[in-house]
């Protein structure tokens, strides 16, 4: 995996830039759909560095955390305005909470299984917010999908104390077990020394023991825990663990994925269950951090140079002509336009 710095930036994308980002992103994706299928496009966006580069091309600062929220919002609107067969739901803050309703609406219109996608949305949100405990809290959640069953989640978390952000990508390709190494990439400033990652391959056994722990009603052994460990014993809320245990029996939960769908099974609960499983069964816990371009139109903050709106609008004009090529332009003319675009932005 690759790593780049994402310092936490506040504020919004300037209106003049956001409107252009929305239009140009829609045009580019429509052109890509002329050449490739929806799977290819989702796969491209599942790569954190490709996603970052796409945002840079649209004029956002390469190192800005705001690129994630502004770019996904622009793409979401751009796809919708051009009625393209890729859908983006969710967004930043309260908009993320509307994801299930958006999925139901699109599912009804397009005949897509919304319940399945809602489940994916909930599990992936829990994975990045509770299973990976790297000090970053998720504040941005988006689920991308097509009509063929391919999906992608792009989420971002912030650490307000360190003023850093992390972006998490999970893509459906070859994903047999969503709780075992699900990420196509995690982009971060740096690797932390100690991160509890409950979806790592190395922690597969501890996941199994967590389920065994609750099934066998060994939560009561919390009273016998020693007063020393690298996980804070204050996290061990016996009453909450007991409530989680009851839900296991009521819902006949059998695997770790099911645990993530239980309301209340957040970071502290999962950390407590991990500690208990380790102490009771002696299962080893791995604490390994899973984290692993140039500008075309300038950057919104003026680096490496100020946004050139004239060039930006020229790019949109050329892309619109390229899209219209299917209505009259020959391939040679299309290639000629792309060359103009290359020299304009190079």
N, C-alpha and C positions, 0 to 999 in steps of 0.2 A: 504494500500500500504506500501511497505518497503522502507527504505532509507539507502544508503551507500555513503561514500565520493568518489567523482570523481574529484581529482585535475587535472588541465589542464597540460598535458605533450606534449611536442613537439618532433619531430624526427620520425624515422621509426622503424619498427620491424627489427631486424637483419636478413639478408638474410638466414642464416643457420636455424633460428627459423621459419621464414615465410614459407619456402618451406616445412618444416615438418608440420606446422599448416595446410597448404593447403591439404597435403596428408592425415593426420590423420582425419581431419574434414570430408573429403569426405568418408573415410572408415567408420567412426562412423555413419554418416547419412545413408549410404548404409545399414549398419547393422540394424539400426532402421527401415528402410523400409522393412526389412525382417520380422519384428515383428509387426510393426504398419503402419498406412496409413499416407499420406502427411498432412492431417488435424492435426493429433496428433503432428507431428513434428513442424508444424508452430505454433501450440498452445503452445508448450514448449518454443519456441524462443520468443513468445509474453510475457513471464514472464521475467522481467528485471533481477531478481536474478538468474534464470536458465541460461539465456544468459551469465551473468557474470561468473557463475560457469563453463560453457562450455569453456569460454575463459581461465579461470584459469587452467583447465585440460590440455589445449593446451600450457600452459607455460607462459601466460601473467600475469602481476601483477594485483591483484584483484582490486586495487584502482586507476588504471591508466585510464585516458580518452582515451588513444590510443588503449585500448582493443577493443573499438567499431569499429574503422576504420580498424584496422588490421584483426580482426576476421571476419567481414562481407566480406572483400576483399578475405580472404583465403577461406571462405565458398563458395563464389561466384565462384571462380576458381575451387575449389574442386568438386562442384556439376557439373560444366560444363565438367570437364575432365572425370568424371565417368558417364556422360550422365544420370543423375538422374532427376526424374520428379518434381523437385522443382527448381524454377528459382529466381535468385536475380538480380535486375537491380539497377543502380545508384551507388553511392559511395561518396567519399569525394571531395569537391570543384568542379572543372570543370567536374569531372566524373558524378556528380549528374545531371548536365545539359543535359547529354546524355540519361537520363532515357527514355524520349519519343521515341527516335530512337531505343533504345534497346527493348522497349516494342513492337514496330511495327515489328521489325525483328523476335522476338520470336513468336508474334501473327500470323505472316504470315506463319511461319514454322509449328506451332502447332495448328493452327485453333482457336486461342484464341482472344476474343474481346479486341484488344489493346486500342481502343478509351475509353472504360469503365475504364481500368486500368490507362490510362493517366489522366483521370478526377480524379480518386482516388488519384493519385500521386500529382496532383496540389492542391487538397483540403487539404490533410493531411499536405503538406508542409506549406500551409497558416495557418492551425490550429496551428501548433507548432511554427511558426515564427511570426504570427501576432495576433492570437486570444488569445494565452497564452503569456502575456507580463511579463516575469519573469527576464528580463535582459540578457537572453541568445539568441544569434543569431545562427540560423541553418547553419551549414557548412557541414553537412553530411546527405544525404538522400538516403535511400534504400527502394525499394518495392519488397517484396518477394511474390510469388504466385505459385499455382499449376494449373493443368488442370481441376480442379473440381469447380473453382470459389472462392476458399479460398485465402485470401491475408493478408499480414502483412506489416506495414511500421515500420522501425526502423530509427529514426533520432537522431542526436546529435547537441546540441547548445553549444556555448562557451560564457563565460563572460571574456573578455580579461583583465578587470580591477581587478576582484576578482580572476582571474586564476582558474576558476572552469568550469565544464562541466555538462550538463544534457542530459540524453537520454530518448527519448519518444517512446513508443510502442503503436501502434494501430492495433488491430486484428479484422477481419471481423465477427467473431463469435457473433451472437445475436445483431448485430449492425443495429438497425432499423433507427436511425437518427445519421448520422455521426457528426452532430454539437452539440450533446447532450451527454456528458460524454463518449466520444469515446475511451479513453485510457485504455488499459489493464494494464498499469503501467508507471510511470515516475520515473526514478532513479536520485537522486540529493544529493548534500552534505548536504543541510539543507533546511527547509522551510523558505521562505521569509515572512516578515510581511505583505506586501501588494502586491498582484499580481492580475492584471486584467485578469480574465479567462472567455472569452466569450463563451466557450463551456461547462460551468458548468450547472448543473441542476438549481442552484439558479439564474442564469442569463438568464433563458429561456424567461422570459417576456421582458427583455431588448433587446434580439435578435428580438423579434416580433416588438417592438417599433422602432427599427432601420429601419426595412423595412417600417413600417408605415410612419416614418419620411420622407424618401425619396419619397415615393409614393405621399405624400401630399404636396410636394414642400415646406417644412418648413425650408429648409436650410437657407433661407434668414434671419431667426430669429437670425442668428449668431451675427448680429449687436447689439442685445439687451442683450447679455450675460454679466453677472457681471464680475468684474476684480478679482474674488477670486474663487478658486476651487482647489481640489487636483489633477486635471488633467491640465497640462500646456496649457493655452489658445493659446500659440504660435503654438500648433499642429493644430489649427483650420484654415486650409487653405481654404478659401471660394471658390476660383477658382477651386481647386482640387475637393472639395465636389460637386460643380456644375457639373463638368465633370463626376463624378461618377453617379450623378443623371440622367444625359442625357443617360448614358449607361443603366441604369435601364429601361428607357422608350424604348430605341432601342431594347433591348434584352428581354423585357417583363418579367423581373425578379420578382419572387413572394416569394422567401424564402431566409433565411440566407445563406444556402449552395450556392445559385447562386451568392450571393455577393462575396463570397470567390474566385470565378472564374474570377472576373473582374480584369483586369490588372490595377495596381495602388492602389488597395484597400489593403494597407499595414498596419503596426502597427499604424502609426500616424492617418491615415484616420479612422480606426476602433475605435481608442481611441476618436477621435473627434466626431464621430457619436454616440458613447456611451454617451459622455458628453451631447450632444445635446438632445438625447432621454431622458436622466435623467432630464435635466432642463425643457424641454417642457412638458413632460408627468408626471414628478414626480416619475418615476419608480426607485426603489431602485437598486443600483449596489453593488454586493458582490465582495470583494477583498480577495479571499481565495486561497492560493497556493495549486495546485493539486498534488504536489509531495508527494509521500508517501515512496571465499570459500576455502575451503582449496586447497592447491597446490598439483598437482600430479607429475609434472615434474620440479618443481622449478619455478623461475620467471626470466624474461629477464634482469631485473636490479640487479639480484643476491639476491633477497629476496623471501622467507625466506632462500633460498640457490640458488646457481648457477644452470642453466639448465644442466641437465645430458643428453647429447646427446645419450649416449649409451642406457640408459633406454628408451629414447624417441623413438629411432629406434627399440628397442625391442617391444615397444607398437605397433608401426606401423606393424611390422612383425606378431605379434599375431593377430591384427585386420584383416590383409590380409588373414590369415589362417581361421579366423572365417567367413569372407565373402565367402571364397572358400568352406565353409562347405556345401553349397547348391549343390556343385558339387561332394560330396563324403563323407563328414563328417556326422556322426550321431549326433543327438541332445546332447547325453551324452558327445561326444568329444568336441562339441561346448561349453558346460557348463564347461568342464575341462579347455579349453583355457581361458574362461572368469575368472575362478578362478586364473589362472596364472597371468592374467592382473591385477586382484584385488591385489594380493600380491606384484606384481611388483611396483604398483603405490601407495599402501597404506602406 
